[in-house]
């Protein structure tokens, strides 16, 4: 269940919210205006402006609804506001009805039908934004979010933000490394090279000197932005299928003492489920997340060698609170060419060069 922001307490606050939000959306924070003053006829428009890159005006009618009576936006109200908006001068390009009422199929269908009718007659475009739609926009636009939640103290009792890589980041870029192996076939005897054991350092049992550079480290930050302690909680990260695998990085070296191994197991927080592309995080000893505090953890994923957008859908479950959201990873792989020569004895075995993209694996010093 997605947690929504609290609705404004009165229509004046809602009108101010619309001005702030669409000022950021239209990239005109200092040019968007409220229409007239209290008591003056407004031609159905509370807020207006010319969005960046546009020529004509867009207008907003802010319809505040009593959240406690469950009032809906009726179709006759919508029609009445459309007719009033037609009298706004100069003529509008887009007419937006923004309401604190919850989403309603009947109202949304009516607006869609009226939008087609209006545009077919060279009129303005008509859009409806209910409270759930507005909440999504607030959460996607950081300046409005901070203004609304912090300065106006409309913070939920329980709330949390999940960031990736750094605070306030909802997106990160990864650069896994791959090789484009170009195989060329040559006729002749293979040159005799010294055996590899002559320059390789001896390894301890179970020790590896290989590094796979296609693995990418991801850091997740969990911040309690609400006014209450979050207890009995856990976080799940469902990663999209366009990756090879995931790993939690948990590994216990065999040479450690049993006491240290037990301590590591008891303090483990992160678990990877490779087949499901799933990461789960559990706080150590079920510790609560207090207000303004944060927890962080790392995991690893192995993307493919093509440019792509990887999505992470997160879900936080707690005793008295649930929330979900989405993070994005932009995969921008780095691919270098490496030539490989295959010597063949018979001239007939010489082929055209081939290429194969593989994970970049190097040896440590």
C-alpha positions as CSV (number, residue, x, y, z in Angstrom):
1,X,0.0,0.0,0.0
2,X,1.5,3.3,-1.0
3,X,1.4,6.0,1.6
4,X,0.0,9.4,0.4
5,X,0.6,12.9,1.7
6,X,-2.0,14.5,3.9
7,X,-4.4,16.8,2.1
8,X,-4.4,20.6,2.6
9,X,-6.5,21.8,5.5
10,X,-8.3,24.5,3.4
11,X,-8.9,25.7,-0.1
12,X,-6.5,28.6,0.2
13,X,-3.6,26.2,1.1
14,X,-4.6,23.9,-1.8
15,X,-4.6,26.9,-4.2
16,X,-1.1,27.8,-3.0
17,X,0.0,24.2,-3.5
18,X,-1.2,24.2,-7.1
19,X,0.7,27.4,-7.8
20,X,3.9,26.0,-6.3
21,X,3.6,22.5,-8.0
22,X,2.7,23.7,-11.5
23,X,5.2,26.5,-11.2
24,X,7.9,23.8,-10.9
25,X,6.4,21.5,-13.5
26,X,6.1,24.4,-16.0
27,X,9.5,25.8,-15.0
28,X,8.1,29.2,-14.3
29,X,8.3,29.5,-10.5
30,X,8.3,33.3,-10.5
31,X,5.9,33.9,-13.4
32,X,2.9,31.7,-12.5
33,X,0.2,33.7,-10.9
34,X,-3.0,33.4,-8.8
35,X,-5.9,35.0,-10.6
36,X,-7.2,38.2,-9.1
37,X,-8.1,38.5,-5.4
38,X,-10.7,37.1,-3.1
39,X,-14.2,38.1,-4.2
40,X,-13.4,39.0,-7.8
41,X,-14.8,36.9,-10.7
42,X,-12.1,34.6,-11.9
43,X,-13.6,33.0,-15.1
44,X,-13.1,29.6,-13.5
45,X,-9.3,30.0,-13.2
46,X,-7.5,30.1,-9.9
47,X,-3.9,29.9,-11.2
48,X,-2.5,30.6,-14.6
49,X,0.8,30.9,-16.5
50,X,2.6,30.3,-19.8
51,X,4.8,27.1,-19.4
52,X,8.4,27.3,-20.5
53,X,8.6,26.8,-24.3
54,X,4.9,27.5,-24.8
55,X,3.1,30.6,-26.2
56,X,-0.4,30.4,-24.9
57,X,-1.8,30.4,-21.3
58,X,-2.6,27.3,-19.2
59,X,-5.1,27.7,-16.5
60,X,-5.9,25.7,-13.3
61,X,-9.1,25.4,-11.3
62,X,-8.3,24.3,-7.8
63,X,-11.3,22.3,-6.3
64,X,-10.8,21.7,-2.6
65,X,-13.0,18.9,-1.2
66,X,-13.7,18.0,2.4
67,X,-11.6,15.0,3.1
68,X,-13.8,13.9,6.0
69,X,-17.2,13.7,4.2
70,X,-15.8,11.7,1.3
71,X,-17.1,14.3,-1.2
72,X,-16.7,13.6,-4.9
73,X,-16.2,15.8,-7.8
74,X,-19.5,15.7,-9.7
75,X,-19.9,15.8,-13.4
76,X,-22.2,18.9,-13.2
77,X,-19.4,20.7,-11.3
78,X,-16.9,19.8,-14.0
79,X,-19.2,21.1,-16.7
80,X,-19.8,24.3,-14.8
81,X,-16.0,24.9,-14.5
82,X,-15.4,24.2,-18.2
83,X,-18.0,26.7,-19.2
84,X,-16.5,29.3,-16.9
85,X,-13.0,28.6,-18.2
86,X,-14.2,29.4,-21.8
87,X,-14.6,33.0,-20.7
88,X,-11.0,33.4,-19.6
89,X,-9.1,35.9,-21.7
90,X,-6.9,35.3,-23.5
91,X,-8.2,31.9,-24.5
92,X,-6.5,29.0,-22.8
93,X,-4.5,26.2,-24.5
94,X,-4.9,23.8,-21.6
95,X,-7.5,23.8,-18.7
96,X,-6.6,21.8,-15.7
97,X,-9.0,20.8,-12.9
98,X,-7.0,20.0,-9.8
99,X,-8.9,18.5,-6.9
100,X,-8.3,17.1,-3.4
101,X,-11.1,14.6,-4.1
102,X,-9.9,11.0,-4.6
103,X,-9.8,9.4,-8.0
104,X,-13.2,8.5,-9.4
105,X,-13.8,6.5,-12.7
106,X,-17.0,8.4,-13.5
107,X,-15.3,11.9,-13.2
108,X,-12.2,10.8,-15.2
109,X,-14.3,9.3,-18.0
110,X,-16.4,12.5,-18.2
111,X,-13.3,14.7,-18.4
112,X,-11.8,12.5,-21.2
113,X,-15.0,12.8,-23.2
114,X,-15.2,16.6,-22.7
115,X,-11.5,16.9,-23.6
116,X,-12.1,15.2,-27.0
117,X,-15.2,17.3,-27.6
118,X,-13.4,20.6,-26.7
119,X,-10.3,19.9,-28.9
120,X,-12.6,18.8,-31.8
121,X,-14.1,22.3,-31.7
122,X,-10.7,24.0,-31.5
123,X,-11.1,24.5,-27.8
124,X,-8.7,24.0,-25.0
125,X,-7.3,20.6,-23.8
126,X,-9.0,19.5,-20.5
127,X,-7.1,17.5,-17.8
128,X,-8.2,16.2,-14.4
129,X,-5.7,15.7,-11.5
130,X,-7.2,14.0,-8.4
131,X,-5.4,13.9,-5.1
132,X,-3.5,10.6,-5.9
133,X,-2.3,12.1,-9.1
134,X,-1.2,15.3,-7.3
135,X,0.6,13.3,-4.6
136,X,2.6,11.5,-7.3
137,X,3.6,14.8,-8.8
138,X,4.6,16.3,-5.4
139,X,6.8,13.3,-4.7
140,X,8.5,13.6,-8.1
141,X,9.3,17.3,-7.8
142,X,11.7,17.8,-4.9
143,X,11.3,21.6,-4.5
144,X,7.5,21.4,-4.0
145,X,7.9,18.3,-1.8
146,X,10.2,20.1,0.6
147,X,8.1,23.2,0.6
148,X,4.9,21.3,1.3
149,X,6.1,18.6,3.7
150,X,8.7,20.5,5.8
151,X,7.7,24.2,5.7
152,X,3.9,23.5,6.0
153,X,4.4,20.6,8.5
154,X,2.1,18.2,6.6
155,X,4.3,15.3,7.3
156,X,2.7,12.0,7.9
157,X,3.1,10.4,11.3
158,X,5.0,7.6,9.6
159,X,7.1,8.2,6.5
160,X,10.4,7.0,4.9
161,X,12.5,7.8,1.9
162,X,14.7,5.4,0.1
163,X,17.7,6.7,-1.8
164,X,20.3,5.1,-4.0
165,X,24.1,5.8,-3.9
166,X,23.7,9.3,-2.2
167,X,21.1,11.1,-0.1
168,X,18.3,12.6,-2.3
169,X,19.2,10.4,-5.2
170,X,16.5,8.3,-6.8
171,X,18.8,7.3,-9.8
172,X,22.4,6.3,-10.3
173,X,24.6,5.4,-13.2
174,X,26.7,2.2,-13.3
175,X,29.6,1.4,-15.7
176,X,30.2,-2.4,-15.8
177,X,33.3,-3.3,-17.9
178,X,33.3,-5.8,-20.7
179,X,35.6,-6.9,-23.4
180,X,34.8,-7.2,-27.1
181,X,37.1,-10.1,-28.0
182,X,38.0,-10.0,-31.7
183,X,39.2,-13.5,-32.7
184,X,41.5,-13.6,-35.8
185,X,42.5,-16.8,-37.4
186,X,46.1,-17.1,-38.7
187,X,47.8,-19.9,-40.7
188,X,51.0,-21.1,-39.2
189,X,52.6,-22.6,-36.1
190,X,51.6,-21.2,-32.8
191,X,54.4,-19.3,-31.1
192,X,55.9,-21.0,-28.1
193,X,55.4,-18.9,-24.9
194,X,56.7,-19.4,-21.4
195,X,54.2,-21.3,-19.2
196,X,52.0,-19.1,-17.1
197,X,53.2,-20.7,-13.8
198,X,56.5,-19.0,-14.3
199,X,55.1,-15.5,-13.5
200,X,52.0,-16.4,-11.4
201,X,52.2,-16.0,-7.6
202,X,51.3,-19.1,-5.6
203,X,47.8,-18.9,-4.0
204,X,46.6,-20.1,-0.7
205,X,43.9,-22.8,-0.8
206,X,40.5,-21.4,-1.8
207,X,42.1,-18.1,-2.7
208,X,41.3,-16.4,-6.0
209,X,43.2,-13.7,-7.7
210,X,40.5,-13.0,-10.3
211,X,38.5,-9.7,-10.4
212,X,35.3,-9.6,-12.4
213,X,34.7,-5.9,-13.4
214,X,31.2,-6.5,-14.6
215,X,29.9,-6.5,-11.1
216,X,28.5,-3.1,-9.9
217,X,28.2,-2.0,-6.3
218,X,24.9,-0.4,-5.2
219,X,24.3,1.5,-2.0
220,X,20.8,1.9,-0.5
221,X,20.0,4.5,2.1
222,X,16.8,4.2,4.3
223,X,15.8,7.5,6.0
224,X,13.0,7.9,8.5
225,X,11.4,11.3,7.4
226,X,8.3,10.9,9.5
227,X,7.4,11.9,13.0
228,X,7.3,8.4,14.6
229,X,9.7,5.6,15.2
230,X,9.4,2.8,12.7
231,X,9.4,-0.6,14.4
232,X,9.4,-4.2,13.2
233,X,10.4,-3.3,9.7
234,X,12.1,-4.8,6.7
235,X,12.9,-3.7,3.1
236,X,12.6,-5.7,-0.1
237,X,14.1,-4.6,-3.5
238,X,12.6,-6.3,-6.6
239,X,15.0,-5.7,-9.5
240,X,13.8,-5.8,-13.1
241,X,14.7,-8.9,-15.2
242,X,17.2,-7.1,-17.4
243,X,20.2,-8.0,-15.3
244,X,22.2,-11.3,-15.1
245,X,22.2,-11.8,-11.3
246,X,22.5,-10.2,-7.9
247,X,24.6,-10.8,-4.8
248,X,24.6,-9.7,-1.2
249,X,28.4,-9.7,-0.8
250,X,28.1,-11.9,2.3
251,X,31.1,-14.2,2.5
252,X,32.7,-15.8,5.5
253,X,36.5,-16.6,5.0
254,X,37.2,-20.2,6.0
255,X,40.2,-19.3,8.1
256,X,38.3,-17.2,10.6
257,X,37.5,-18.6,14.1
258,X,34.1,-20.0,14.9
259,X,33.4,-17.1,17.3
260,X,34.0,-14.5,14.5
261,X,31.9,-16.5,12.1
262,X,29.0,-16.7,14.5
263,X,29.3,-12.9,15.1
264,X,29.2,-12.3,11.3
265,X,26.1,-14.5,10.9
266,X,24.3,-12.8,13.8
267,X,24.9,-9.4,12.3
268,X,24.0,-10.2,8.8
269,X,21.4,-7.8,7.3
270,X,21.3,-8.4,3.6
271,X,20.1,-11.5,1.6
272,X,20.2,-12.0,-2.2
273,X,17.8,-14.3,-4.0
274,X,19.5,-14.7,-7.4
275,X,16.7,-16.5,-9.3
276,X,14.1,-13.9,-8.2
277,X,16.4,-10.9,-8.7
278,X,15.4,-10.0,-5.2
279,X,17.3,-8.3,-2.3
280,X,15.9,-8.3,1.3
281,X,17.2,-6.2,4.2
282,X,16.5,-6.9,7.8
283,X,17.9,-4.5,10.5
284,X,20.3,-6.0,13.0
285,X,18.4,-7.5,16.0
286,X,15.2,-6.0,14.6
287,X,16.4,-2.5,15.7
288,X,13.9,0.4,15.2
289,X,14.5,3.3,12.8
290,X,14.1,6.5,14.8
291,X,13.1,9.9,13.4
292,X,15.7,11.6,11.1
293,X,18.0,8.6,11.4
294,X,19.1,6.4,8.6
295,X,20.4,2.9,7.8
296,X,22.4,1.9,4.7
297,X,23.6,-1.3,3.1
298,X,25.2,-2.5,-0.1
299,X,24.5,-5.2,-2.6
300,X,25.9,-6.1,-6.0
301,X,24.4,-6.7,-9.4
302,X,25.7,-7.9,-12.7
303,X,24.1,-6.1,-15.7
304,X,24.2,-7.1,-19.3
305,X,26.5,-5.4,-21.8
306,X,23.9,-3.2,-23.5
307,X,22.8,0.2,-22.4
308,X,19.5,-0.1,-20.5
309,X,17.4,1.2,-17.6
310,X,17.2,-1.1,-14.6
311,X,14.3,-0.5,-12.2
312,X,14.2,-1.3,-8.5
313,X,10.7,-1.5,-7.0
314,X,11.1,-1.3,-3.2
315,X,8.6,-2.2,-0.5
316,X,9.0,-1.3,3.2
317,X,6.9,-3.3,5.6
318,X,6.6,-2.2,9.3
319,X,4.4,-2.8,12.2
320,X,2.1,0.2,11.7
321,X,3.3,1.4,8.3
322,X,3.9,0.3,4.7
323,X,5.3,2.2,1.8
324,X,6.5,1.4,-1.7
325,X,8.4,3.3,-4.4
326,X,10.9,3.0,-7.3
327,X,14.6,3.6,-7.9
328,X,16.4,3.6,-11.3
329,X,19.8,2.4,-12.4
330,X,21.1,3.6,-15.8
331,X,23.4,0.9,-17.2
332,X,26.2,2.5,-19.3
333,X,28.7,-0.3,-20.0
334,X,32.3,0.3,-20.9
335,X,33.4,-2.1,-23.6
336,X,37.1,-2.3,-24.7
337,X,38.4,-4.3,-27.7
338,X,40.9,-7.1,-27.2
339,X,42.4,-9.1,-30.0
340,X,42.8,-12.8,-29.8
341,X,44.8,-14.8,-32.3
342,X,44.0,-18.5,-33.1
343,X,46.7,-20.3,-35.1
344,X,45.5,-23.0,-37.5
345,X,47.7,-25.6,-39.3
346,X,45.5,-25.9,-42.4
347,X,44.9,-22.9,-44.6
348,X,41.3,-24.1,-45.1
349,X,40.7,-23.5,-41.4
350,X,41.3,-19.8,-41.6
351,X,38.0,-18.0,-41.0
352,X,36.8,-14.4,-41.0
353,X,37.4,-12.5,-37.7
354,X,34.6,-13.0,-35.1
355,X,33.8,-11.0,-32.1
356,X,32.2,-11.8,-28.7
357,X,31.4,-9.5,-25.8
358,X,32.4,-11.1,-22.5
359,X,32.8,-9.9,-18.9
360,X,36.1,-8.2,-18.2
361,X,38.1,-10.4,-15.7
362,X,41.6,-9.4,-14.6
363,X,44.1,-10.8,-12.2
364,X,45.3,-9.0,-9.1
365,X,49.0,-8.1,-8.6
